[in-house]
C-alpha cells in the first residue's frame, strides 16, 4: 500500500509538472503577442488569432499529455513548444495582414527561426533518447499549421490556388476518415522529409516580396508540385498494401 501511495504521488507530481510546462508555453505565446502589439500595434484580428491559437494549443496539448502520461515533458518537446510560440506570432501577423501589411522583416525573422528549430527538436529527441509518438505528432502538427498560415499569407498576393499547399495535409487527414487504410504507418523517407521542409522555405521565399511576382509564382508552383508528388507517392504505397483498396467502409 505504501508503495502504491508513493507511485500515485509521483504520478500526480509528474502530471502537474508536465501540465505546468504547457501553461508556460501558452504564456510565452501571449507574451509574444503583447510584445508584437507594443512594437507594431496589432489589430483585433491579430490579437484574436494569436490568442485562439495559444489557448487551442494549450488545450489540445494538455489533453494529449493527460492521455499519454509521459514521465516528463522532455527537452525536445520544449523546443517544439518554443517553436509553437513563434508560429503563434506568425499567425497573428498574417491575420493582421488583411488589415495592414505586417513588417516583412519581422514576419520573415519569426518564420525563419521557427523553420530552423524544426530541425533541432528531432535531433534533441534522438540524442536524449526521448523520441515519443506524441512528440513526433506534436512536431508534425506545428509544421502543418505553419505551412497553412504561410500559404494563406502568400495566397493573398498570388491567388487562392496557393492554399492547396496548406490544405493538403488536412485533406489527407479527412480522407483517412473515409478510407482508414490511409492511417497505416509509412516507412521513413528522406524524400518526404525534404519535401516537407522545402514547403516552408519556398513559401517564405515567395512571401518576402523580394522576388518578381512571376518568379514567386514559379517558386510556389514548384513547392506545390513537390508536395503533390510526395503525397501521391505515399497514397500509392498505402493503397498497394491495403487489403481494402479503395473501398469505403
N, C-alpha and C positions, 0 to 999 in steps of 0.2 A: 504493500500500500504506500509506504513512504517513497519507494522508487517511482511509483506511478504519479504521486503528487509532484515529485521533483520534475518528472518528464513533462507533466501538464504545465507546470510553472515555466519551464524552459520554453515550451511551445508558445505560451502567452507572451513571454518577453520577446521571443523571436518575431512573432507575428506583429507585435506592437512596433518593434524596431523597423521592420520591413515597411509597414504602412506609414511610419513617420517619414521614411525616405521619399515615398511617393508624394506626401504632402509638401515636403521641402521642394520637390521638383515643380509642383504646381505653384508654389510660392515664388520660385525663381522665374517662372513664366510671367506671373503677374508683375513681378518687379521689373522684368524686361519691358513689359507693356508700359509701365509707369515711366521708365527711362525714355522710351520712344515717344510717349505722349509729351514729356517735358522737352525733348530735343526737337521734335518736328510737329507736334500738335496733332496727334491722331484724331480723326473724326469718329463719329458714332459707330460707323461700320467697322472701322479698325478695332476699336475697343471691344465691340460686341463679338467679332470673330475671334479675336485673341482670347477673350475671357471664356467663351464657349469651348474653344479648343483646349484651354488649360483645365477646365473642370471636367470635360469629357474624357480627356486623357487620364486625369486622376481617378475618375470613377471606373473606367474600363480596366485600367492597370491594377487598381486596388482589388477589384473583383477577381481578376485573373490570378493575382498573388494569393488571395484568400483560398481559391480553389486548388492551386498547385502546392501551396505551403512550402516554399523553398527554405532551406536552412539559413539563408541570408539573401540580401538583395543582390550582392555581387558587384565587383568592380566594373565589369563590362556593362551591366545594366545602368550603372551610374553614368557611364559615358553616353549611353543611348538616351538616358533621361536628360542629360545636358544638351544633347543634340535636339531632343524634342522641344526644349525651351527655345532654341534658335528657330526651329520650324514654326513654333507659335508666333515668334516675332515676324517671320516672313509672311505667315498667314495674315497677320494684322496689317502689314504694309500692302499686301496685294488687295485685301478687302478695301483698304482706304484708297487704293489707286483709282477706283471708279469715281471718287470724289475729286482727287487731285493727284497728280503724278508724284510718286514717292521719290525720295533721294536715291537715285540709282546706285551710287557707291555704297550706301548703307544696305540696300537690298542685296546687292551682289556680295558684299562682305559677309553678311549673316548666312547667306546661302552657301557661299564658298566654304566657310568654316564648318557648316553642317555636313557638306559633302565630304570634306576631308576627314571629319570624325567618323564618317560611315565606314572608313577603312580601318579605324582604330579599335572600335568596340569588339569586332570579331577577333582581332589579334589578341586583345586583352583577355577575352574569354578562353581562347585556346592556350595561352601561356599560363594562365592561372588555373586551368582545369575547371572552369566554371561554365562550360557550354551547357545550355539547357534548352529544351523546346520552347519554353516561354520566352527566353532571351532572344532566340532566333526569330520568333514570331513578332516580338516587340520591335526588333530591328527592322524587319521586313515591312511592318505596317507604317512605321515612321517614314521609311523610304518611299512607300507608295503614296502617302499623303503629301509629302514634299513634292513629288512629281506631279500630283494632281494640282497642287497650288501653283506651281511654276507653269503648268500648261494653261491654267486659267489666265495667268498674267500675260503670257505670250499670245494667247488666243485673242486678247483684246486688240492686238495690233495686226496679227496675221489672219485671223478668222477662226470660226468655231471648229474647224477641222482639227486644229491642234489639240482640242480636248480629248480626241481619241487616245492620245498618249496617256493622259492622266486617268482616263476611264477604263482602260483595258484591263488592269488588274481587278477592278471591281466587277466588270462584266464577267471575267473568268470566275470569280467567286460566286456570282449569281448563277452562272451556268452550271456550276457544280451542284447546286441545289436541285437542278433538273436531271443532270447526268452525274450521279455520285462517283462514277469511276474517275472523274477529274480530280477527286480528292486524294487519289493514291499518291504515295511518295515518289518523287522524281529522283533520279540519280544525280550526284553532284556534277556540275557542269561549269567549267571556266568560261565558256562562251556565254552562258546565261548570266553569270555574274558580271561579265564585261559589258554586255548589252545593257543590263540594269544600271550599272554605274555610269554609262555613257549618256543615259537619258537626262539625268540631272545636269551633267556638264554641258551637253548640247543645248538644252533648254535655257540654261543660264547664259550661255554664249549668245543665243538669239535674243535674250531679254536685256542684254546690256545696252542695246541701242548703238553699239559701235560699228555694226555691220550694216551695209546697204540692205534694204528690205528684201530684195530678191535673194541675196545671199543668206539672210536669216531664214527665209522660207525654205531654201535648199538644205540648210543645216537641220531644220526641224523635220523636213521630209526624210532625210537620212535616218534621223532618230526614230521616226515612226516606222520606216521600212525595216530597220533592225529589230524593233520590238515585235512587229507582226511576224517576222521570220522566227524569232525566239519563241513566242507563244505558239505559233503554228507547229514548230518542231516538237515542243513539249506535248501539245494536244495529240499529235500523230503518235508519239511514243506511248502515251497513256491509252489511246484508243486501241492500238495493236495488242496491248497486254491486258485489255479488259474483256472478260467473257461476255459482258453485257452489250458491248459495241455501242451503237447509237440509240439503243432502246431507251425510252423514257419510262421511268419507274412509276 
